[in-house]
Amino acid sequence: MVAQKTPQSGMMLAEVARFLKDLGAIKALNLDGGTSSSLYYQGKTFYGKRDDSGQAIARQVKSVLLLLPSG
């Protein structure tokens, strides 16, 4: 997830693709890139939108992609 910390920050889709390729990614999935994006990982929630003071803006989650470990 790419977070927008200020109105001028964030990444364009082509920049994300280049970044992931540089990290060695072979496949990637692009989901909603809106301000409602959030990531829940290891018990912590990361929000994709912040207000002018840098505080996270929590929004309702309407759909999820759940990844479970194999095995």
mmCIF file of the N, C-alpha and C atoms, coordinates in Angstrom:
data_MODEL
# 
_entry.id   MODEL 
# 
loop_
_atom_site.group_PDB 
_atom_site.id 
_atom_site.type_symbol 
_atom_site.label_atom_id 
_atom_site.label_alt_id 
_atom_site.label_comp_id 
_atom_site.label_asym_id 
_atom_site.label_entity_id 
_atom_site.label_seq_id 
_atom_site.pdbx_PDB_ins_code 
_atom_site.Cartn_x 
_atom_site.Cartn_y 
_atom_site.Cartn_z 
_atom_site.occupancy 
_atom_site.B_iso_or_equiv 
_atom_site.pdbx_formal_charge 
_atom_site.auth_seq_id 
_atom_site.auth_comp_id 
_atom_site.auth_asym_id 
_atom_site.auth_atom_id 
_atom_site.pdbx_PDB_model_num 
ATOM 1   N N  . MET A 1 1  ? 0.842   -1.172  0.000   1.00 0.00 ? 1  MET A N  1 
ATOM 2   C CA . MET A 1 1  ? 0.000   0.000   0.000   1.00 0.00 ? 1  MET A CA 1 
ATOM 3   C C  . MET A 1 1  ? 0.885   1.233   0.000   1.00 0.00 ? 1  MET A C  1 
ATOM 4   N N  . VAL A 1 2  ? 0.525   2.183   -0.817  1.00 0.00 ? 2  VAL A N  1 
ATOM 5   C CA . VAL A 1 2  ? 1.237   3.456   -0.868  1.00 0.00 ? 2  VAL A CA 1 
ATOM 6   C C  . VAL A 1 2  ? 0.374   4.490   -0.176  1.00 0.00 ? 2  VAL A C  1 
ATOM 7   N N  . ALA A 1 3  ? 0.895   5.102   0.861   1.00 0.00 ? 3  ALA A N  1 
ATOM 8   C CA . ALA A 1 3  ? 0.129   6.088   1.614   1.00 0.00 ? 3  ALA A CA 1 
ATOM 9   C C  . ALA A 1 3  ? 0.389   7.491   1.095   1.00 0.00 ? 3  ALA A C  1 
ATOM 10  N N  . GLN A 1 4  ? -0.649  8.308   1.101   1.00 0.00 ? 4  GLN A N  1 
ATOM 11  C CA . GLN A 1 4  ? -0.528  9.712   0.741   1.00 0.00 ? 4  GLN A CA 1 
ATOM 12  C C  . GLN A 1 4  ? -0.424  10.505  2.024   1.00 0.00 ? 4  GLN A C  1 
ATOM 13  N N  . LYS A 1 5  ? 0.765   10.982  2.344   1.00 0.00 ? 5  LYS A N  1 
ATOM 14  C CA . LYS A 1 5  ? 0.971   11.704  3.603   1.00 0.00 ? 5  LYS A CA 1 
ATOM 15  C C  . LYS A 1 5  ? 0.661   13.189  3.456   1.00 0.00 ? 5  LYS A C  1 
ATOM 16  N N  . THR A 1 6  ? 0.833   13.725  2.275   1.00 0.00 ? 6  THR A N  1 
ATOM 17  C CA . THR A 1 6  ? 0.467   15.108  1.987   1.00 0.00 ? 6  THR A CA 1 
ATOM 18  C C  . THR A 1 6  ? -0.235  15.110  0.637   1.00 0.00 ? 6  THR A C  1 
ATOM 19  N N  . PRO A 1 7  ? -0.940  16.194  0.298   1.00 0.00 ? 7  PRO A N  1 
ATOM 20  C CA . PRO A 1 7  ? -1.605  16.226  -1.012  1.00 0.00 ? 7  PRO A CA 1 
ATOM 21  C C  . PRO A 1 7  ? -0.644  16.048  -2.187  1.00 0.00 ? 7  PRO A C  1 
ATOM 22  N N  . GLN A 1 8  ? 0.625   16.360  -2.000  1.00 0.00 ? 8  GLN A N  1 
ATOM 23  C CA . GLN A 1 8  ? 1.594   16.245  -3.090  1.00 0.00 ? 8  GLN A CA 1 
ATOM 24  C C  . GLN A 1 8  ? 2.354   14.919  -3.085  1.00 0.00 ? 8  GLN A C  1 
ATOM 25  N N  . SER A 1 9  ? 2.158   14.095  -2.062  1.00 0.00 ? 9  SER A N  1 
ATOM 26  C CA . SER A 1 9  ? 2.946   12.864  -1.953  1.00 0.00 ? 9  SER A CA 1 
ATOM 27  C C  . SER A 1 9  ? 2.185   11.682  -2.540  1.00 0.00 ? 9  SER A C  1 
ATOM 28  N N  . GLY A 1 10 ? 2.771   10.529  -2.429  1.00 0.00 ? 10 GLY A N  1 
ATOM 29  C CA . GLY A 1 10 ? 2.192   9.315   -2.991  1.00 0.00 ? 10 GLY A CA 1 
ATOM 30  C C  . GLY A 1 10 ? 2.959   8.916   -4.236  1.00 0.00 ? 10 GLY A C  1 
ATOM 31  N N  . MET A 1 11 ? 2.460   7.930   -4.952  1.00 0.00 ? 11 MET A N  1 
ATOM 32  C CA . MET A 1 11 ? 3.125   7.458   -6.164  1.00 0.00 ? 11 MET A CA 1 
ATOM 33  C C  . MET A 1 11 ? 2.097   7.221   -7.256  1.00 0.00 ? 11 MET A C  1 
ATOM 34  N N  . MET A 1 12 ? 2.472   7.501   -8.477  1.00 0.00 ? 12 MET A N  1 
ATOM 35  C CA . MET A 1 12 ? 1.644   7.166   -9.626  1.00 0.00 ? 12 MET A CA 1 
ATOM 36  C C  . MET A 1 12 ? 1.793   5.662   -9.870  1.00 0.00 ? 12 MET A C  1 
ATOM 37  N N  . LEU A 1 13 ? 0.830   5.070   -10.576 1.00 0.00 ? 13 LEU A N  1 
ATOM 38  C CA . LEU A 1 13 ? 0.836   3.627   -10.804 1.00 0.00 ? 13 LEU A CA 1 
ATOM 39  C C  . LEU A 1 13 ? 2.127   3.165   -11.480 1.00 0.00 ? 13 LEU A C  1 
ATOM 40  N N  . ALA A 1 14 ? 2.606   3.905   -12.458 1.00 0.00 ? 14 ALA A N  1 
ATOM 41  C CA . ALA A 1 14 ? 3.849   3.532   -13.139 1.00 0.00 ? 14 ALA A CA 1 
ATOM 42  C C  . ALA A 1 14 ? 5.034   3.545   -12.172 1.00 0.00 ? 14 ALA A C  1 
ATOM 43  N N  . GLU A 1 15 ? 5.045   4.474   -11.222 1.00 0.00 ? 15 GLU A N  1 
ATOM 44  C CA . GLU A 1 15 ? 6.116   4.535   -10.230 1.00 0.00 ? 15 GLU A CA 1 
ATOM 45  C C  . GLU A 1 15 ? 6.056   3.331   -9.295  1.00 0.00 ? 15 GLU A C  1 
ATOM 46  N N  . VAL A 1 16 ? 4.847   2.926   -8.901  1.00 0.00 ? 16 VAL A N  1 
ATOM 47  C CA . VAL A 1 16 ? 4.694   1.750   -8.047  1.00 0.00 ? 16 VAL A CA 1 
ATOM 48  C C  . VAL A 1 16 ? 5.178   0.512   -8.796  1.00 0.00 ? 16 VAL A C  1 
ATOM 49  N N  . ALA A 1 17 ? 4.810   0.382   -10.062 1.00 0.00 ? 17 ALA A N  1 
ATOM 50  C CA . ALA A 1 17 ? 5.232   -0.768  -10.865 1.00 0.00 ? 17 ALA A CA 1 
ATOM 51  C C  . ALA A 1 17 ? 6.756   -0.837  -10.960 1.00 0.00 ? 17 ALA A C  1 
ATOM 52  N N  . ARG A 1 18 ? 7.384   0.290   -11.217 1.00 0.00 ? 18 ARG A N  1 
ATOM 53  C CA . ARG A 1 18 ? 8.850   0.337   -11.316 1.00 0.00 ? 18 ARG A CA 1 
ATOM 54  C C  . ARG A 1 18 ? 9.487   -0.014  -9.969  1.00 0.00 ? 18 ARG A C  1 
ATOM 55  N N  . PHE A 1 19 ? 8.925   0.507   -8.879  1.00 0.00 ? 19 PHE A N  1 
ATOM 56  C CA . PHE A 1 19 ? 9.428   0.236   -7.535  1.00 0.00 ? 19 PHE A CA 1 
ATOM 57  C C  . PHE A 1 19 ? 9.338   -1.255  -7.221  1.00 0.00 ? 19 PHE A C  1 
ATOM 58  N N  . LEU A 1 20 ? 8.186   -1.865  -7.498  1.00 0.00 ? 20 LEU A N  1 
ATOM 59  C CA . LEU A 1 20 ? 8.017   -3.295  -7.233  1.00 0.00 ? 20 LEU A CA 1 
ATOM 60  C C  . LEU A 1 20 ? 8.957   -4.138  -8.092  1.00 0.00 ? 20 LEU A C  1 
ATOM 61  N N  . LYS A 1 21 ? 9.125   -3.756  -9.347  1.00 0.00 ? 21 LYS A N  1 
ATOM 62  C CA . LYS A 1 21 ? 10.044  -4.480  -10.232 1.00 0.00 ? 21 LYS A CA 1 
ATOM 63  C C  . LYS A 1 21 ? 11.474  -4.401  -9.696  1.00 0.00 ? 21 LYS A C  1 
ATOM 64  N N  . ASP A 1 22 ? 11.865  -3.226  -9.225  1.00 0.00 ? 22 ASP A N  1 
ATOM 65  C CA . ASP A 1 22 ? 13.205  -3.053  -8.650  1.00 0.00 ? 22 ASP A CA 1 
ATOM 66  C C  . ASP A 1 22 ? 13.395  -3.917  -7.404  1.00 0.00 ? 22 ASP A C  1 
ATOM 67  N N  . LEU A 1 23 ? 12.302  -4.198  -6.684  1.00 0.00 ? 23 LEU A N  1 
ATOM 68  C CA . LEU A 1 23 ? 12.363  -5.058  -5.506  1.00 0.00 ? 23 LEU A CA 1 
ATOM 69  C C  . LEU A 1 23 ? 12.368  -6.541  -5.866  1.00 0.00 ? 23 LEU A C  1 
ATOM 70  N N  . GLY A 1 24 ? 12.167  -6.846  -7.161  1.00 0.00 ? 24 GLY A N  1 
ATOM 71  C CA . GLY A 1 24 ? 12.184  -8.227  -7.605  1.00 0.00 ? 24 GLY A CA 1 
ATOM 72  C C  . GLY A 1 24 ? 10.813  -8.853  -7.778  1.00 0.00 ? 24 GLY A C  1 
ATOM 73  N N  . ALA A 1 25 ? 9.761   -8.053  -7.683  1.00 0.00 ? 25 ALA A N  1 
ATOM 74  C CA . ALA A 1 25 ? 8.409   -8.598  -7.843  1.00 0.00 ? 25 ALA A CA 1 
ATOM 75  C C  . ALA A 1 25 ? 8.208   -9.105  -9.263  1.00 0.00 ? 25 ALA A C  1 
ATOM 76  N N  . ILE A 1 26 ? 7.571   -10.248 -9.370  1.00 0.00 ? 26 ILE A N  1 
ATOM 77  C CA . ILE A 1 26 ? 7.249   -10.828 -10.671 1.00 0.00 ? 26 ILE A CA 1 
ATOM 78  C C  . ILE A 1 26 ? 5.780   -10.576 -11.011 1.00 0.00 ? 26 ILE A C  1 
ATOM 79  N N  . LYS A 1 27 ? 4.926   -10.633 -9.990  1.00 0.00 ? 27 LYS A N  1 
ATOM 80  C CA . LYS A 1 27 ? 3.505   -10.371 -10.162 1.00 0.00 ? 27 LYS A CA 1 
ATOM 81  C C  . LYS A 1 27 ? 3.056   -9.394  -9.089  1.00 0.00 ? 27 LYS A C  1 
ATOM 82  N N  . ALA A 1 28 ? 2.072   -8.577  -9.444  1.00 0.00 ? 28 ALA A N  1 
ATOM 83  C CA . ALA A 1 28 ? 1.509   -7.623  -8.485  1.00 0.00 ? 28 ALA A CA 1 
ATOM 84  C C  . ALA A 1 28 ? 0.026   -7.469  -8.788  1.00 0.00 ? 28 ALA A C  1 
ATOM 85  N N  . LEU A 1 29 ? -0.708  -6.961  -7.820  1.00 0.00 ? 29 LEU A N  1 
ATOM 86  C CA . LEU A 1 29 ? -2.140  -6.776  -7.959  1.00 0.00 ? 29 LEU A CA 1 
ATOM 87  C C  . LEU A 1 29 ? -2.471  -5.344  -7.573  1.00 0.00 ? 29 LEU A C  1 
ATOM 88  N N  . ASN A 1 30 ? -3.167  -4.643  -8.450  1.00 0.00 ? 30 ASN A N  1 
ATOM 89  C CA . ASN A 1 30 ? -3.582  -3.270  -8.167  1.00 0.00 ? 30 ASN A CA 1 
ATOM 90  C C  . ASN A 1 30 ? -5.054  -3.271  -7.782  1.00 0.00 ? 30 ASN A C  1 
ATOM 91  N N  . LEU A 1 31 ? -5.344  -2.816  -6.578  1.00 0.00 ? 31 LEU A N  1 
ATOM 92  C CA . LEU A 1 31 ? -6.714  -2.690  -6.106  1.00 0.00 ? 31 LEU A CA 1 
ATOM 93  C C  . LEU A 1 31 ? -7.078  -1.214  -6.064  1.00 0.00 ? 31 LEU A C  1 
ATOM 94  N N  . ASP A 1 32 ? -8.172  -0.893  -5.430  1.00 0.00 ? 32 ASP A N  1 
ATOM 95  C CA . ASP A 1 32 ? -8.632  0.492   -5.310  1.00 0.00 ? 32 ASP A CA 1 
ATOM 96  C C  . ASP A 1 32 ? -7.508  1.381   -4.802  1.00 0.00 ? 32 ASP A C  1 
ATOM 97  N N  . GLY A 1 33 ? -7.215  2.409   -5.527  1.00 0.00 ? 33 GLY A N  1 
ATOM 98  C CA . GLY A 1 33 ? -6.164  3.321   -5.120  1.00 0.00 ? 33 GLY A CA 1 
ATOM 99  C C  . GLY A 1 33 ? -6.697  4.557   -4.426  1.00 0.00 ? 33 GLY A C  1 
ATOM 100 N N  . GLY A 1 34 ? -7.930  4.479   -3.946  1.00 0.00 ? 34 GLY A N  1 
ATOM 101 C CA . GLY A 1 34 ? -8.549  5.645   -3.326  1.00 0.00 ? 34 GLY A CA 1 
ATOM 102 C C  . GLY A 1 34 ? -8.091  5.891   -1.909  1.00 0.00 ? 34 GLY A C  1 
ATOM 103 N N  . THR A 1 35 ? -8.611  6.949   -1.337  1.00 0.00 ? 35 THR A N  1 
ATOM 104 C CA . THR A 1 35 ? -8.216  7.345   0.014   1.00 0.00 ? 35 THR A CA 1 
ATOM 105 C C  . THR A 1 35 ? -8.772  6.424   1.085   1.00 0.00 ? 35 THR A C  1 
ATOM 106 N N  . SER A 1 36 ? -9.648  5.493   0.710   1.00 0.00 ? 36 SER A N  1 
ATOM 107 C CA . SER A 1 36 ? -10.180 4.540   1.689   1.00 0.00 ? 36 SER A CA 1 
ATOM 108 C C  . SER A 1 36 ? -9.257  3.345   1.876   1.00 0.00 ? 36 SER A C  1 
ATOM 109 N N  . SER A 1 37 ? -8.158  3.282   1.148   1.00 0.00 ? 37 SER A N  1 
ATOM 110 C CA . SER A 1 37 ? -7.231  2.160   1.252   1.00 0.00 ? 37 SER A CA 1 
ATOM 111 C C  . SER A 1 37 ? -6.626  2.073   2.642   1.00 0.00 ? 37 SER A C  1 
ATOM 112 N N  . SER A 1 38 ? -6.499  0.840   3.127   1.00 0.00 ? 38 SER A N  1 
ATOM 113 C CA . SER A 1 38 ? -5.836  0.608   4.403   1.00 0.00 ? 38 SER A CA 1 
ATOM 114 C C  . SER A 1 38 ? -5.213  -0.780  4.367   1.00 0.00 ? 38 SER A C  1 
ATOM 115 N N  . LEU A 1 39 ? -4.287  -1.012  5.275   1.00 0.00 ? 39 LEU A N  1 
ATOM 116 C CA . LEU A 1 39 ? -3.587  -2.288  5.345   1.00 0.00 ? 39 LEU A CA 1 
ATOM 117 C C  . LEU A 1 39 ? -3.551  -2.717  6.809   1.00 0.00 ? 39 LEU A C  1 
ATOM 118 N N  . TYR A 1 40 ? -3.950  -3.946  7.068   1.00 0.00 ? 40 TYR A N  1 
ATOM 119 C CA . TYR A 1 40 ? -3.866  -4.517  8.408   1.00 0.00 ? 40 TYR A CA 1 
ATOM 120 C C  . TYR A 1 40 ? -2.793  -5.598  8.358   1.00 0.00 ? 40 TYR A C  1 
ATOM 121 N N  . TYR A 1 41 ? -1.733  -5.427  9.126   1.00 0.00 ? 41 TYR A N  1 
ATOM 122 C CA . TYR A 1 41 ? -0.588  -6.336  9.070   1.00 0.00 ? 41 TYR A CA 1 
ATOM 123 C C  . TYR A 1 41 ? -0.011  -6.503  10.464  1.00 0.00 ? 41 TYR A C  1 
ATOM 124 N N  . GLN A 1 42 ? 0.114   -7.752  10.886  1.00 0.00 ? 42 GLN A N  1 
ATOM 125 C CA . GLN A 1 42 ? 0.686   -8.091  12.191  1.00 0.00 ? 42 GLN A CA 1 
ATOM 126 C C  . GLN A 1 42 ? 0.056   -7.278  13.319  1.00 0.00 ? 42 GLN A C  1 
ATOM 127 N N  . GLY A 1 43 ? -1.288  -7.213  13.310  1.00 0.00 ? 43 GLY A N  1 
ATOM 128 C CA . GLY A 1 43 ? -2.014  -6.563  14.390  1.00 0.00 ? 43 GLY A CA 1 
ATOM 129 C C  . GLY A 1 43 ? -2.042  -5.053  14.354  1.00 0.00 ? 43 GLY A C  1 
ATOM 130 N N  . LYS A 1 44 ? -1.550  -4.450  13.283  1.00 0.00 ? 44 LYS A N  1 
ATOM 131 C CA . LYS A 1 44 ? -1.506  -2.993  13.198  1.00 0.00 ? 44 LYS A CA 1 
ATOM 132 C C  . LYS A 1 44 ? -2.193  -2.541  11.913  1.00 0.00 ? 44 LYS A C  1 
ATOM 133 N N  . THR A 1 45 ? -2.952  -1.443  12.001  1.00 0.00 ? 45 THR A N  1 
ATOM 134 C CA . THR A 1 45 ? -3.639  -0.902  10.833  1.00 0.00 ? 45 THR A CA 1 
ATOM 135 C C  . THR A 1 45 ? -2.893  0.316   10.310  1.00 0.00 ? 45 THR A C  1 
ATOM 136 N N  . PHE A 1 46 ? -2.677  0.342   8.999   1.00 0.00 ? 46 PHE A N  1 
ATOM 137 C CA . PHE A 1 46 ? -2.030  1.459   8.314   1.00 0.00 ? 46 PHE A CA 1 
ATOM 138 C C  . PHE A 1 46 ? -3.061  2.066   7.373   1.00 0.00 ? 46 PHE A C  1 
ATOM 139 N N  . TYR A 1 47 ? -3.281  3.372   7.470   1.00 0.00 ? 47 TYR A N  1 
ATOM 140 C CA . TYR A 1 47 ? -4.273  4.048   6.649   1.00 0.00 ? 47 TYR A CA 1 
ATOM 141 C C  . TYR A 1 47 ? -3.604  4.799   5.506   1.00 0.00 ? 47 TYR A C  1 
ATOM 142 N N  . GLY A 1 48 ? -4.264  4.826   4.355   1.00 0.00 ? 48 GLY A N  1 
ATOM 143 C CA . GLY A 1 48 ? -3.694  5.433   3.160   1.00 0.00 ? 48 GLY A CA 1 
ATOM 144 C C  . GLY A 1 48 ? -3.902  6.923   3.046   1.00 0.00 ? 48 GLY A C  1 
ATOM 145 N N  . LYS A 1 49 ? -4.670  7.513   3.915   1.00 0.00 ? 49 LYS A N  1 
ATOM 146 C CA . LYS A 1 49 ? -4.932  8.950   3.837   1.00 0.00 ? 49 LYS A CA 1 
ATOM 147 C C  . LYS A 1 49 ? -4.653  9.599   5.175   1.00 0.00 ? 49 LYS A C  1 
ATOM 148 N N  . ARG A 1 50 ? -4.050  10.768  5.140   1.00 0.00 ? 50 ARG A N  1 
ATOM 149 C CA . ARG A 1 50 ? -3.745  11.521  6.356   1.00 0.00 ? 50 ARG A CA 1 
ATOM 150 C C  . ARG A 1 50 ? -4.254  12.952  6.196   1.00 0.00 ? 50 ARG A C  1 
ATOM 151 N N  . ASP A 1 51 ? -4.557  13.580  7.322   1.00 0.00 ? 51 ASP A N  1 
ATOM 152 C CA . ASP A 1 51 ? -5.000  14.973  7.260   1.00 0.00 ? 51 ASP A CA 1 
ATOM 153 C C  . ASP A 1 51 ? -3.780  15.897  7.186   1.00 0.00 ? 51 ASP A C  1 
ATOM 154 N N  . ASP A 1 52 ? -4.028  17.191  7.165   1.00 0.00 ? 52 ASP A N  1 
ATOM 155 C CA . ASP A 1 52 ? -2.938  18.160  7.019   1.00 0.00 ? 52 ASP A CA 1 
ATOM 156 C C  . ASP A 1 52 ? -1.921  18.112  8.149   1.00 0.00 ? 52 ASP A C  1 
ATOM 157 N N  . SER A 1 53 ? -2.336  17.616  9.324   1.00 0.00 ? 53 SER A N  1 
ATOM 158 C CA . SER A 1 53 ? -1.405  17.525  10.449  1.00 0.00 ? 53 SER A CA 1 
ATOM 159 C C  . SER A 1 53 ? -0.679  16.179  10.486  1.00 0.00 ? 53 SER A C  1 
ATOM 160 N N  . GLY A 1 54 ? -0.981  15.282  9.528   1.00 0.00 ? 54 GLY A N  1 
ATOM 161 C CA . GLY A 1 54 ? -0.310  13.991  9.466   1.00 0.00 ? 54 GLY A CA 1 
ATOM 162 C C  . GLY A 1 54 ? -1.027  12.870  10.191  1.00 0.00 ? 54 GLY A C  1 
ATOM 163 N N  . GLN A 1 55 ? -2.188  13.173  10.784  1.00 0.00 ? 55 GLN A N  1 
ATOM 164 C CA . GLN A 1 55 ? -2.957  12.147  11.496  1.00 0.00 ? 55 GLN A CA 1 
ATOM 165 C C  . GLN A 1 55 ? -3.709  11.269  10.493  1.00 0.00 ? 55 GLN A C  1 
ATOM 166 N N  . ALA A 1 56 ? -3.716  9.969   10.766  1.00 0.00 ? 56 ALA A N  1 
ATOM 167 C CA . ALA A 1 56 ? -4.413  9.025   9.886   1.00 0.00 ? 56 ALA A CA 1 
ATOM 168 C C  . ALA A 1 56 ? -5.910  9.298   9.879   1.00 0.00 ? 56 ALA A C  1 
ATOM 169 N N  . ILE A 1 57 ? -6.520  9.159   8.716   1.00 0.00 ? 57 ILE A N  1 
ATOM 170 C CA . ILE A 1 57 ? -7.960  9.294   8.571   1.00 0.00 ? 57 ILE A CA 1 
ATOM 171 C C  . ILE A 1 57 ? -8.519  7.893   8.365   1.00 0.00 ? 57 ILE A C  1 
ATOM 172 N N  . ALA A 1 58 ? -9.207  7.380   9.378   1.00 0.00 ? 58 ALA A N  1 
ATOM 173 C CA . ALA A 1 58 ? -9.787  6.042   9.294   1.00 0.00 ? 58 ALA A CA 1 
ATOM 174 C C  . ALA A 1 58 ? -11.108 6.120   8.532   1.00 0.00 ? 58 ALA A C  1 
ATOM 175 N N  . ARG A 1 59 ? -11.300 5.198   7.603   1.00 0.00 ? 59 ARG A N  1 
ATOM 176 C CA . ARG A 1 59 ? -12.537 5.139   6.826   1.00 0.00 ? 59 ARG A CA 1 
ATOM 177 C C  . ARG A 1 59 ? -13.109 3.737   6.912   1.00 0.00 ? 59 ARG A C  1 
ATOM 178 N N  . GLN A 1 60 ? -14.395 3.607   6.641   1.00 0.00 ? 60 GLN A N  1 
ATOM 179 C CA . GLN A 1 60 ? -15.029 2.297   6.656   1.00 0.00 ? 60 GLN A CA 1 
ATOM 180 C C  . GLN A 1 60 ? -14.459 1.422   5.550   1.00 0.00 ? 60 GLN A C  1 
ATOM 181 N N  . VAL A 1 61 ? -14.311 0.134   5.861   1.00 0.00 ? 61 VAL A N  1 
ATOM 182 C CA . VAL A 1 61 ? -13.827 -0.834  4.884   1.00 0.00 ? 61 VAL A CA 1 
ATOM 183 C C  . VAL A 1 61 ? -15.026 -1.498  4.232   1.00 0.00 ? 61 VAL A C  1 
ATOM 184 N N  . LYS A 1 62 ? -15.095 -1.442  2.906   1.00 0.00 ? 62 LYS A N  1 
ATOM 185 C CA . LYS A 1 62 ? -16.235 -2.014  2.193   1.00 0.00 ? 62 LYS A CA 1 
ATOM 186 C C  . LYS A 1 62 ? -15.910 -3.367  1.580   1.00 0.00 ? 62 LYS A C  1 
ATOM 187 N N  . SER A 1 63 ? -14.657 -3.617  1.299   1.00 0.00 ? 63 SER A N  1 
ATOM 188 C CA . SER A 1 63 ? -14.248 -4.924  0.772   1.00 0.00 ? 63 SER A CA 1 
ATOM 189 C C  . SER A 1 63 ? -12.817 -5.192  1.207   1.00 0.00 ? 63 SER A C  1 
ATOM 190 N N  . VAL A 1 64 ? -12.457 -6.480  1.262   1.00 0.00 ? 64 VAL A N  1 
ATOM 191 C CA . VAL A 1 64 ? -11.127 -6.855  1.734   1.00 0.00 ? 64 VAL A CA 1 
ATOM 192 C C  . VAL A 1 64 ? -10.529 -7.940  0.840   1.00 0.00 ? 64 VAL A C  1 
ATOM 193 N N  . LEU A 1 65 ? -9.223  -8.013  0.858   1.00 0.00 ? 65 LEU A N  1 
ATOM 194 C CA . LEU A 1 65 ? -8.486  -9.119  0.278   1.00 0.00 ? 65 LEU A CA 1 
ATOM 195 C C  . LEU A 1 65 ? -7.712  -9.731  1.422   1.00 0.00 ? 65 LEU A C  1 
ATOM 196 N N  . LEU A 1 66 ? -8.012  -10.977 1.735   1.00 0.00 ? 66 LEU A N  1 
ATOM 197 C CA . LEU A 1 66 ? -7.399  -11.672 2.870   1.00 0.00 ? 66 LEU A CA 1 
ATOM 198 C C  . LEU A 1 66 ? -6.366  -12.654 2.344   1.00 0.00 ? 66 LEU A C  1 
ATOM 199 N N  . LEU A 1 67 ? -5.142  -12.529 2.799   1.00 0.00 ? 67 LEU A N  1 
ATOM 200 C CA . LEU A 1 67 ? -4.070  -13.446 2.423   1.00 0.00 ? 67 LEU A CA 1 
ATOM 201 C C  . LEU A 1 67 ? -3.711  -14.286 3.639   1.00 0.00 ? 67 LEU A C  1 
ATOM 202 N N  . LEU A 1 68 ? -3.784  -15.580 3.490   1.00 0.00 ? 68 LEU A N  1 
ATOM 203 C CA . LEU A 1 68 ? -3.454  -16.503 4.565   1.00 0.00 ? 68 LEU A CA 1 
ATOM 204 C C  . LEU A 1 68 ? -2.183  -17.264 4.225   1.00 0.00 ? 68 LEU A C  1 
ATOM 205 N N  . PRO A 1 69 ? -1.373  -17.595 5.229   1.00 0.00 ? 69 PRO A N  1 
ATOM 206 C CA . PRO A 1 69 ? -0.155  -18.376 4.957   1.00 0.00 ? 69 PRO A CA 1 
ATOM 207 C C  . PRO A 1 69 ? -0.520  -19.766 4.442   1.00 0.00 ? 69 PRO A C  1 
ATOM 208 N N  . SER A 1 70 ? 0.281   -20.266 3.535   1.00 0.00 ? 70 SER A N  1 
ATOM 209 C CA . SER A 1 70 ? 0.037   -21.625 3.040   1.00 0.00 ? 70 SER A CA 1 
ATOM 210 C C  . SER A 1 70 ? 0.548   -22.641 4.031   1.00 0.00 ? 70 SER A C  1 
ATOM 211 N N  . GLY A 1 71 ? -0.019  -23.843 3.955   1.00 0.00 ? 71 GLY A N  1 
ATOM 212 C CA . GLY A 1 71 ? 0.443   -24.925 4.806   1.00 0.00 ? 71 GLY A CA 1 
ATOM 213 C C  . GLY A 1 71 ? -0.322  -25.043 5.995   1.00 0.00 ? 71 GLY A C  1 
# 
